[in-house]
Structures are given as structure tokens and as C-alpha cells.
Amino acid sequence: MNRETFIAKFFISPKVVACPETEGSRFNDGAFRLGLRCGPTKDDITALMHEMSHFVEIDRRRMNKTGWGFKYGKYWECNGQSGYDPSTNQASKREARVFAIQYHLEKSIGLNRDVLTDYAPTFHYMGDCYYIANSYDSSQMEKTVTDWIHENIKLYSLEWFEHEWFDRLKKFRLPKRN
């Protein structure tokens, strides 16, 4: 399946749309927009697949909530930087599941990326990276993350994704505005 066929196959609902100018996902203009943008890279099919994977991985009860109902740790600011302090590795475990689902989507269009070299290094940017292996040792963290992703690759498939995606499209409701 090529890129255009992939997008045409999955984006059949006006409530959930692929958006080249969006990074990540957001509710905007009466639709849930999934982006093809990641950082400075625009029109990146793997960025879209990553957001699609989040959509099917998230608990159904959170599916229609802005920000998917996530709660963040304590907010901090230091020298012009800011963020939230995590206290668990839940975010990284979620990303491992998302990358495992994304792996199957990428294979469906002929992309064969390596878990260790293409996915695991991104976990250095996760706020909870210390909690992955109870260490800041990058090689131990990458090994742990690679193991998590490989375990999850076995749990998911393209067929599972397709079932979840289309079922969720049928049940998806945009959140109410306050």
C-alpha cells in the first residue's frame, strides 16, 4: 500500500482528519486533527502514523477528552526552560505501546525501521527517562525500551489496528466546548 492509499483508507470520517500543518493532535475547527508534522519536518507519514497509534492506544473513556485527560506532575521553570516532573514511567510505557503499533503501520507501506536505532533514542527526550531503568545510563535505558517495544509488537497487528481504528471512528465524539 502506498502513502496516498494509506491516508485514503483510514481518513474516511470528517471528525478525524489528517492535517499536514499540524504537529501532534488537537481539536480544531470541528474536527480532531492528526498531524503529519514533527518538529521542523512537514508532511511526514510516520508522524501521522504515530498520532494514529496514539488514537487507538488511548483508553476509550479518554478518547473524547481534550488532552486525552492526562494529568501531569509538578510544573517547573528554570533558566527559561519549563516542564512537568514525572514520578513514574507510565508515559514511556505508553510510547512503547504506540511505537509498537506504529511499527505495524509502517510495515504496511513498506517501511522497515529498526527499533533500537529509530525508536529507542527518542526516549531520551521523555521526561520520565530516569524511571525507565532507574538510571540515567543511556545504554540500559535503550535496552529496556527496545525490550518493551518488542514485547508490544507481539501484542499488536495491522488487523488489530484496523479494527480499533474503524470502531473508534464510529464512536468518536468531539468534546463539548466550555
RODO-2510 file (C-alpha; in nm, 4 decimals, decimal comma):
residues 178
     n   res          X          Y          Z
     1     m     0,0000     0,0000     0,0000
     2     n     0,1392     0,3424    -0,0875
     3     r     0,1165     0,6610     0,1210
     4     e    -0,1859     0,8107    -0,0567
     5     t    -0,3791     0,4839    -0,0432
     6     f    -0,2968     0,4551     0,3267
     7     i    -0,4353     0,8018     0,4046
     8     a    -0,7439     0,7499     0,1864
     9     k    -0,8151     0,4145     0,3534
    10     f    -0,8093     0,5414     0,7104
    11     f    -0,9342     0,9000     0,6914
    12     i    -1,2976     0,8460     0,5968
    13     s    -1,4601     1,0492     0,8763
    14     p    -1,4886     1,4298     0,8715
    15     k    -1,4487     1,4199     1,2524
    16     v    -1,0903     1,2846     1,2378
    17     v    -0,8656     1,4310     0,9682
    18     a    -0,5023     1,4139     0,8569
    19     c    -0,3542     1,7629     0,8629
    20     p    -0,0130     1,8420     0,7069
    21     e     0,0355     2,1650     0,9064
    22     t    -0,0472     2,0145     1,2475
    23     e     0,2137     1,8788     1,4850
    24     g     0,0760     1,6174     1,7219
    25     s    -0,3009     1,6143     1,7579
    26     r    -0,5608     1,8741     1,8506
    27     f    -0,9271     1,9599     1,8352
    28     n    -0,9774     2,2470     1,5922
    29     d    -1,2457     2,3727     1,3523
    30     g    -1,4928     2,0987     1,4401
    31     a    -1,2512     1,8111     1,3832
    32     f    -0,9833     1,6119     1,5588
    33     r    -0,6683     1,6856     1,3580
    34     l    -0,3821     1,4357     1,3457
    35     g    -0,0618     1,5906     1,2226
    36     l     0,1884     1,4976     0,9567
    37     r     0,4374     1,7342     1,1154
    38     c     0,7061     1,6509     1,3695
    39     g     0,9375     1,9350     1,4679
    40     p     1,0726     2,1017     1,1540
    41     t     0,9704     1,8082     0,9332
    42     k     0,6448     1,8603     0,7440
    43     d     0,4347     1,6075     0,5588
    44     d     0,5865     1,3099     0,7426
    45     i     0,3718     0,9985     0,7110
    46     t     0,5458     0,8418     1,0134
    47     a     0,4400     1,1400     1,2297
    48     l     0,0807     1,0800     1,1185
    49     m     0,1110     0,7085     1,1929
    50     h     0,2426     0,7918     1,5390
    51     e    -0,0632     1,0089     1,6134
    52     m    -0,2967     0,7434     1,4710
    53     s    -0,1310     0,4905     1,7013
    54     h    -0,1954     0,7162     1,9999
    55     f    -0,5621     0,7384     1,8972
    56     v    -0,6105     0,3619     1,9123
    57     e    -0,3867     0,3063     2,2155
    58     i    -0,5613     0,5525     2,4467
    59     d    -0,8304     0,4254     2,6841
    60     r    -1,1701     0,4570     2,5198
    61     r    -1,3043     0,6558     2,8146
    62     r    -1,0390     0,9228     2,7445
    63     m    -1,0786     0,9183     2,3682
    64     n    -1,3093     1,2217     2,3501
    65     k    -1,1321     1,4358     2,6114
    66     t    -0,9107     1,7299     2,5338
    67     g    -0,5521     1,6251     2,6033
    68     w    -0,6949     1,2753     2,6467
    69     g    -0,7485     1,3549     3,0123
    70     f    -0,3823     1,3198     3,1072
    71     k    -0,2614     1,4612     3,4364
    72     y     0,0869     1,5991     3,4658
    73     g     0,3371     1,6129     3,7519
    74     k     0,4574     1,9226     3,9285
    75     y     0,5265     2,2148     3,6922
    76     w     0,8774     2,3678     3,6965
    77     e     1,0672     2,6527     3,5321
    78     c     1,4444     2,7006     3,5300
    79     n     1,6653     2,9232     3,3127
    80     g     1,3966     2,9796     3,0518
    81     q     1,3026     2,6100     3,0307
    82     s     0,9856     2,4554     3,1730
    83     g     0,8224     2,1186     3,2095
    84     y     0,6497     1,8741     3,4409
    85     d     0,8172     1,6342     3,6808
    86     p     0,7054     1,2762     3,6251
    87     s     0,7026     1,0279     3,9106
    88     t     0,6558     0,7045     3,7115
    89     n     0,7475     0,5561     3,3740
    90     q     0,3847     0,5451     3,2513
    91     a     0,4469     0,7935     2,9696
    92     s     0,7383     0,5915     2,8327
    93     k     0,5450     0,2657     2,8581
    94     r     0,2618     0,4313     2,6636
    95     e     0,5104     0,5486     2,3978
    96     a     0,6492     0,1929     2,3744
    97     r     0,2973     0,0658     2,3001
    98     v     0,2441     0,3464     2,0484
    99     f     0,5731     0,2731     1,8697
   100     a     0,4802    -0,0971     1,8545
   101     i     0,1500    -0,0117     1,6847
   102     q     0,3264     0,2393     1,4567
   103     y     0,5748    -0,0329     1,3600
   104     h     0,2894    -0,2368     1,2065
   105     l     0,1513     0,0672     1,0211
   106     e     0,4931     0,1477     0,8765
   107     k     0,5377    -0,2120     0,7601
   108     s     0,2044    -0,1868     0,5766
   109     i     0,3512     0,0786     0,3439
   110     g     0,6920    -0,0872     0,3117
   111     l     0,8902     0,0997     0,5778
   112     n     1,1158    -0,1269     0,7807
   113     r     1,2646     0,0736     1,0640
   114     d     1,4877    -0,0657     1,3355
   115     v     1,3501    -0,0446     1,6902
   116     l     1,6883     0,0141     1,8545
   117     t     1,8175     0,2815     1,6164
   118     d     1,4929     0,4515     1,5066
   119     y     1,2597     0,4406     1,8072
   120     a     1,4576     0,3854     2,1281
   121     p     1,6725     0,7031     2,1078
   122     t     1,3609     0,9240     2,1155
   123     f     1,3003     0,8141     2,4734
   124     h     1,5904     1,0343     2,5853
   125     y     1,3507     1,3253     2,5396
   126     m     1,0807     1,1779     2,7611
   127     g     1,0550     1,3467     3,0992
   128     d     1,0379     1,0131     3,2756
   129     c     1,3567     0,8722     3,1201
   130     y     1,5161     0,8153     3,4622
   131     y     1,2263     0,5899     3,5645
   132     i     1,2666     0,3631     3,2620
   133     a     1,5654     0,1770     3,4028
   134     n     1,6103     0,3601     3,7372
   135     s     1,9229     0,5072     3,5892
   136     y     2,0431     0,7761     3,3523
   137     d     2,2603     0,5150     3,1778
   138     s     2,1534     0,5591     2,8152
   139     s     2,2525     0,2095     2,7004
   140     q     2,0471     0,0480     2,9793
   141     m     1,7536     0,2771     2,9020
   142     e     1,7661     0,1941     2,5295
   143     k     1,7844    -0,1795     2,6038
   144     t     1,4832    -0,1570     2,8364
   145     v     1,2832     0,0488     2,5862
   146     t     1,3760    -0,1819     2,2981
   147     d     1,2567    -0,4800     2,5041
   148     w     0,9284    -0,3020     2,5829
   149     i     0,8669    -0,2208     2,2171
   150     h     0,9491    -0,5755     2,1005
   151     e     0,7136    -0,7208     2,3647
   152     n     0,4350    -0,4924     2,2423
   153     i     0,4991    -0,5630     1,8726
   154     k     0,3931    -0,9211     1,9509
   155     l     0,0668    -0,7979     2,1078
   156     y    -0,0496    -0,5811     1,8182
   157     s    -0,1007    -0,6275     1,4450
   158     l    -0,2239    -0,4309     1,1435
   159     e    -0,5534    -0,6209     1,1667
   160     w    -0,5937    -0,5219     1,5331
   161     f    -0,5213    -0,1588     1,4425
   162     e    -0,7751    -0,1560     1,1596
   163     h    -1,0473    -0,2998     1,3833
   164     e    -0,9768    -0,0471     1,6611
   165     w    -0,9410     0,2484     1,4238
   166     f    -1,2685     0,1991     1,2401
   167     d    -1,4606     0,1090     1,5564
   168     r    -1,3333     0,4230     1,7285
   169     l    -1,4182     0,6405     1,4271
   170     k    -1,7796     0,5232     1,4570
   171     k    -1,7921     0,6075     1,8286
   172     f    -1,5849     0,9236     1,8298
   173     r    -1,7492     1,2449     1,9506
   174     l    -1,5800     1,5825     1,9599
   175     p    -1,5530     1,7209     2,3140
   176     k    -1,8033     1,9837     2,4209
   177     r    -1,6769     2,3384     2,4386
   178     n    -1,6827     2,5011     2,7803
***
